[in-house]
Amino acid sequence: MPRTLDQLSPRAGLVEVARIFYERGWMAGTAGNLSVRAPNQNTPALWITASGLPKGHLDEGDFILASVETGTVIEQAKPGQKPSAETSIHRAVYARVPEAKACLHVHSVDGVLAIRRHAPTAHRLRLPALEMLKGFDIWDERPEVELPIFENLANVPEIAAQLDRYLAEGTARVPAAMIRDHGVTVWGRGLQEAFNRLEIMEYLFGFLARATPAEVGAK
């Protein structure tokens, strides 16, 4: 058994991540999507989950190779499958964050509740100054960091365009973005790091979903 996800092949690693997240209730039904940068390609490309599949029962043939630049399908193992409807969001991350090698998007109850409780109309969520923030390479003694929130538009490429503009500013401290009443997207320099970071974000969401505003701001 590999010690880390990075010791698996890219698609085998994604199958394992999908199974774990499905079992935790973060990818219920067919929700969520996962991707990794595809190595050894002539042009930037990503492997991403095919659309509409239950994430607890994927195999390595359930991922589609697509261009980062255009979204064009380069390779697919099973005829008729389509890339995730949110491929454009993953493409924006890979285009703007060169070090990102994996991008994970889940739908959790705690994520939705945390935003509704602490940022019902705001476009930023102040994250609690908890020890877990070190998992995002944030080592400040009293960190003040925010998670960007984007509205859940039917036109997914517009969400991706807004994320692209945000990332282009170069001000992001947290490797993540939230879509309101939907779910969070987290990225990392490898699949294991992205997995760890998503676990950390869900820990923070769990705290925020249960904490009062006074508890969040406690010194």
Secondary structure, DSSP 8 states (H G I E B T S, - for coil): --SSGGGS-HHHHHHHHHHHHHHTTSS-TT--EEEEE-SS-SS-EEEEEBTT--GGG--GGGEEEEETTT--EEEESSTT--B-TTHHHHHHHHHH-TT--EEEEE--HHHHHHHHHH-SS-SEEE----GGGGGGT---SS---EEEEE---S-HHHHHHHHHHHHHTT---SSEEEETTTEEEEEESSHHHHHHHHHHHHHHHHHHHH--HHHHT--
